[in-house]
Structure formats: structure tokens, C-alpha cells
Amino acid sequence: MGYLNTAATILLASAAPALAQDAAPLQADPSAPEIVDGATDRYDRMTVPVTIEGQGPFRFMIDTGAQATVVTRGLRDRLALPSLGRATLVGMAASRDVEVVQLDGLEFAARVFDAIHAPLLEAQHIGADGILGLDSLQNLRVLIDFRAQSIAVDDARDLGGNDGYEIIVRARRKLGRLIITDALVDGVRTSVIIDTGAQGSMGNLALQRRLRTRHATEVTTTDVTGATITSPLGFARTVEIGRMRLSGLGIAYSDAPAFAALGLAHKPAMVLGITDLRSFDRVAIDFAERTVLFDLPPGSERWPGQS
């Protein structure tokens, strides 16, 4: 049993060029938001078409757990993207030294981004032509509609605001990510990262120790660098976020370096991956308002009270 996980792609400051933190869009279409049909790839994640300086479209995965927008070596060669040196990339399984290239003219959902510093990775480890990371998603809302198999990216108002969402949870920002800090996993207060780039859910060893989790099997995770890590798989009876409850959630436990990079190595934390997000009808990650919104399907567990 195994799955591919692209959670927490972090380009750390080093002798190599630093990652562009908030690449600003050069132009935007002021009309209605563009909804992009998502194609489910072989790792059960959704990819969207993008163009780069008018070429494409190319298949990029939206990854709300990745700091950096990433391109593959084949795409770099095709577009002749200039090198900016090297930097350290922290994945879920390992930290690796990678080449960084400059990406201009990235067009997605009626926006164009320029001057992105993009790590260079192999297509076989990504499952797509590239990754749209947080450097191209900041100040926007990402709306994933699992019923319609579509992704929309725009301002929250242009995506219908908060109408129709049953659960709205506030989050704090760390290295661009939105982290829900008051979730409960079997009663243990846990920080949760909503990660559309991870297929399965993964917890750190601090969470495993608090839960005293028993496991009957192991999973092997391959991260974006191609490194692998084998982790025990446990099952949480309940995961509570706001007024909703997930039951029987499978969680692989690991001393992943990405947790340490986020300052979450010593307190319970977990990544909630795309397989478990599909339990909802819709999920919206609003980076501008620092909120995560959930639209629950009929029959979901919920109870009265503040979200």
C-alpha cells in the first residue's frame, strides 16, 4: 500500500536565490470568475490547464500545501527557462538540493504571473507538468467542487462569497499555508493543514505519541523529490474541525522534515489530503480571509454551535 504525496514543498533560504514569496499578478480579467474544469489524475488529485508565455496548455496541479510553483525538467527544456541557481527543497520524505528557474508569463484562471522562482523537478515524481503553489495562489480563494469536478480561483466575492457553506473555520498563516489550529483528533488538539497536493493524510510523531496509535500495516510515501519514506498507518476514530466530524480517518505517521520546517515537529499536527477532502461536496481555501470553508454532503456528522 502506498501513495504519492507532494505535501509541504518548501524552498528554504540558502546561498541559492530565495523564493519569491508573493508573486503579483501582472494582469487580471475584471469580468466574472473563470471556472476551470479539473481532470482527475492517476493519484486522485485535480489538475488544471495553464499556459506559459502563450505556450501550452500544460497540466498543473493546484497544491495548497506547496510553497513554490514547480516545473518539470522536460517543461524547462521545452520553454528554455533561465536558471537562477540552486536551493534546498524540503519534501515530506527528504530535503534535496534542486535547480531553480525563472518562470514568466504563467497564465491561469484569467491571471498572469511573472518573476516566479520555480524549483525544477522530475515529471515522474509530480504526476503532472508542474505544480501551482502558494506563490501563485496568495490573496485568492481556491474553490474545489467535487460534485462538478471543477476548480475555480478568484476573489471570494466573485466566487459567491460564503453562501452555501455550512462550516467556516478560521486559520493562521505560516509560510503561506493556512493552518487550522484547533482541530481535535480523538480528543487531541491538533494543527491541520489542508493540502490538495497530498493524496492521503499524514500526521507527525507528536500526534502519534499522544494518540498511542496502534497500526496493522505500513504505507510508503514518495515525495516530489523522489525520496521515499515508510510510515505506520493508523486510524483515528474521529477528526473534528469546527462543527463537523470525520470518522475512521486513515493517518500515516512520520517524522517528516516538512513538519519541522513549519515549526510543527513537537506538537500534534497533520496534513489532510485530497482523498479525505473528497468527503465534502465543496472545499474553499481562502488565503485572503484566512478561512477554510466546507460544504457538507447530506448525512454528514455535524452539531449545533459556533464553527
C-alpha positions in Angstrom: 0.0 0.0 0.0 1.4 3.4 -0.9 0.6 6.8 -2.3 2.3 9.8 -3.8 2.4 12.8 -1.5 3.5 16.3 -2.6 2.7 18.0 0.7 4.8 20.9 2.0 7.1 21.8 -0.8 9.3 24.5 0.8 12.2 26.4 -0.8 14.4 27.4 2.1 16.6 30.4 2.2 20.2 29.5 1.4 23.1 30.5 -0.7 20.9 30.0 -3.7 18.3 32.6 -4.7 15.4 33.0 -2.2 11.9 32.0 -3.2 9.6 34.8 -4.5 7.1 34.9 -1.7 4.1 36.7 -3.2 4.4 36.9 -7.0 2.0 39.6 -8.0 -0.3 39.1 -11.0 0.5 41.4 -13.9 -3.0 41.5 -15.2 -6.4 40.2 -14.3 -9.7 39.8 -16.1 -12.2 42.0 -14.3 -15.1 40.0 -15.6 -16.8 37.0 -13.9 -14.5 34.4 -12.4 -13.1 31.8 -14.7 -14.0 28.2 -13.7 -11.5 25.7 -14.9 -12.6 22.1 -15.4 -10.4 19.8 -13.4 -9.2 16.4 -14.7 -8.6 13.8 -12.0 -5.1 12.4 -12.5 -3.8 8.9 -11.6 -3.1 10.0 -8.0 -6.7 11.1 -7.4 -5.9 14.8 -7.5 -7.2 17.5 -9.8 -5.1 19.2 -12.4 -5.8 22.3 -14.5 -4.6 23.7 -17.8 -2.1 26.6 -17.7 -0.2 28.5 -20.4 3.3 29.9 -20.1 4.2 32.9 -22.3 1.4 31.8 -24.7 2.5 28.2 -25.0 0.5 25.2 -23.8 -1.8 24.4 -22.3 0.1 22.3 -19.7 -1.3 20.3 -16.9 -0.5 21.8 -13.5 -1.8 20.5 -10.1 -3.1 23.0 -7.6 -1.3 22.3 -4.3 -2.3 24.3 -1.3 0.4 22.6 0.7 3.3 23.7 -1.6 5.1 27.0 -1.0 6.6 27.1 -4.5 5.2 26.8 -8.0 7.2 23.9 -9.6 8.0 23.0 -13.2 9.4 19.7 -14.6 12.7 19.3 -16.3 11.0 18.5 -19.6 9.0 21.7 -19.5 12.1 23.7 -18.7 13.9 22.3 -21.7 10.9 22.9 -24.0 10.5 26.5 -22.9 14.2 27.3 -22.4 13.6 28.7 -18.9 16.7 30.5 -17.5 18.4 29.0 -14.4 18.7 31.1 -11.2 21.0 28.8 -9.3 20.1 26.2 -6.6 18.2 26.0 -3.3 17.1 23.5 -0.8 13.7 21.9 -1.3 12.0 20.3 1.7 9.6 17.5 1.0 7.7 15.1 3.2 10.4 12.4 2.9 13.6 14.3 2.4 15.4 17.6 1.8 17.2 17.9 -1.6 19.3 20.4 -3.4 17.5 21.4 -6.6 17.9 23.8 -9.5 15.6 26.9 -9.6 14.4 28.5 -12.8 12.7 31.8 -13.6 9.1 31.5 -14.8 7.4 34.4 -16.5 4.0 34.7 -18.2 2.3 32.0 -16.2 -1.4 32.3 -17.1 -4.1 30.5 -15.1 -7.8 31.4 -14.5 -7.6 34.8 -16.2 -4.5 35.9 -14.3 -0.9 36.2 -15.4 2.1 35.9 -13.0 5.6 36.9 -13.7 9.1 36.6 -12.0 8.3 33.3 -10.2 11.3 31.3 -8.9 10.3 27.7 -9.6 12.1 24.6 -8.4 12.9 22.1 -11.1 11.6 18.5 -10.5 11.1 15.3 -12.5 7.6 14.7 -14.0 7.5 11.1 -12.8 7.6 12.4 -9.1 4.9 15.0 -9.7 2.3 13.3 -11.9 1.8 16.5 -14.0 3.7 19.1 -15.9 4.0 21.3 -12.9 2.5 22.4 -9.6 0.7 25.7 -8.8 2.0 26.6 -5.3 1.2 29.2 -2.8 3.4 31.8 -4.5 0.7 32.0 -7.3 -2.4 31.5 -5.0 -1.9 34.1 -2.3 -4.7 36.7 -1.9 -7.1 34.4 -3.8 -9.7 31.8 -3.0 -9.3 28.2 -4.3 -12.7 26.5 -4.7 -12.8 22.8 -5.3 -16.2 21.5 -6.3 -16.0 17.7 -6.1 -19.6 17.3 -7.4 -18.8 19.2 -10.6 -15.1 18.1 -10.7 -14.1 21.7 -11.2 -11.7 24.2 -9.7 -12.3 27.9 -9.5 -9.7 30.6 -8.5 -10.7 34.2 -7.9 -11.7 36.7 -5.3 -14.1 35.3 -2.7 -16.9 37.8 -3.7 -16.6 36.7 -7.4 -16.9 33.1 -6.3 -20.2 33.6 -4.5 -18.9 34.7 -1.1 -19.7 32.4 1.8 -23.2 31.4 0.7 -24.0 27.7 0.9 -21.1 26.7 3.2 -22.1 25.0 6.4 -18.7 25.2 8.1 -16.4 28.1 8.1 -13.1 27.7 10.0 -10.5 30.4 10.7 -6.9 29.6 10.2 -3.5 31.2 10.8 -0.8 31.6 8.1 2.6 30.1 8.3 5.0 30.2 5.3 2.0 30.9 3.1 -0.1 27.9 4.3 -3.3 28.1 6.2 -3.2 26.0 9.3 -6.3 25.2 11.4 -5.0 25.2 14.9 -8.0 24.0 17.0 -9.0 20.7 15.3 -9.4 17.6 17.5 -8.1 14.1 16.6 -9.6 11.6 19.0 -9.8 14.5 21.5 -6.2 15.7 21.0 -5.9 19.3 19.9 -4.1 19.2 16.5 -3.0 21.6 13.9 -4.3 20.7 10.4 -3.0 21.7 7.0 -5.5 21.4 4.1 -3.3 20.0 1.3 -4.8 19.5 -2.1 -1.5 18.0 -3.3 -1.3 15.1 -0.9 -3.3 12.1 -1.7 -3.5 10.7 1.8 -3.4 12.2 5.3 -0.2 12.2 7.3 0.4 13.0 11.0 3.6 13.8 12.8 5.2 11.7 15.6 3.9 14.1 18.3 0.4 13.2 17.2 1.1 9.5 17.1 2.6 9.6 20.7 -0.4 11.5 22.0 -2.9 9.1 20.4 -0.8 5.9 21.3 -1.9 4.7 17.9 -1.7 1.0 17.0 -1.1 0.1 13.4 -1.5 -3.1 11.4 0.1 -2.0 8.2 2.6 0.5 6.7 2.5 2.9 3.7 5.3 4.0 1.5 5.3 7.7 0.5 7.2 9.1 -2.4 7.6 12.9 -2.3 8.2 15.4 -5.0 12.0 14.9 -4.9 11.6 11.1 -5.5 12.6 10.2 -1.9 10.6 7.6 -0.1 9.6 7.1 3.5 7.8 4.1 5.1 5.2 5.0 7.8 2.9 3.2 10.1 -0.8 3.6 9.2 -3.3 4.2 12.0 -7.0 5.1 12.1 -8.5 7.9 14.0 -12.0 7.3 15.4 -12.9 11.0 14.9 -11.4 14.1 13.5 -13.4 17.2 14.5 -12.9 20.5 12.6 -15.4 23.3 13.6 -18.8 21.7 13.7 -18.1 18.7 11.5 -16.7 15.3 12.3 -14.9 12.8 10.1 -14.8 9.1 11.2 -12.4 6.3 10.6 -9.7 8.5 9.0 -6.5 6.7 7.9 -3.4 8.6 9.0 0.2 7.7 8.1 2.7 8.8 10.8 6.1 10.2 10.0 9.0 12.4 11.3 8.7 14.3 8.0 11.1 17.2 7.7 8.3 19.4 6.3 6.7 19.4 9.8 9.9 20.7 11.3 10.2 23.4 8.6 6.7 24.6 9.6 7.6 24.7 13.3 5.2 21.7 13.9 7.6 18.9 14.8 6.9 19.0 18.6 3.2 19.4 18.8 0.4 17.3 17.2 -0.1 18.2 13.6 -1.4 16.5 10.4 -1.9 17.1 6.7 -5.4 16.4 5.4 -5.1 15.1 1.9 -7.3 15.1 -1.2 -8.8 11.6 -0.6 -10.3 12.7 2.7 -11.3 16.1 1.3 -13.5 14.3 -1.1 -15.8 13.5 1.8 -17.1 17.0 1.2 -19.2 18.4 -1.6 -17.1 21.6 -1.8 -14.0 22.9 -0.1 -12.8 26.5 -0.4 -9.4 27.7 0.8 -9.4 31.5 1.2 -5.9 32.8 1.5 -7.1 36.5 1.6 -9.5 36.0 4.5 -7.5 33.1 6.2 -10.5 30.8 6.3 -11.4 27.3 5.1 -15.0 26.6 4.1 -16.7 23.3 3.8 -20.0 22.3 2.1 -21.1 19.0 3.7 -23.0 16.3 1.8 -26.3 15.0 3.1 -26.0 12.8 6.1 -22.6 14.2 7.3 -22.0 14.4 11.0 -22.5 17.9 12.4 -23.8 19.5 15.5 -25.1 23.0 16.7 -22.6 25.6 17.8 -20.1 28.1 16.6 -17.8 27.0 13.7 
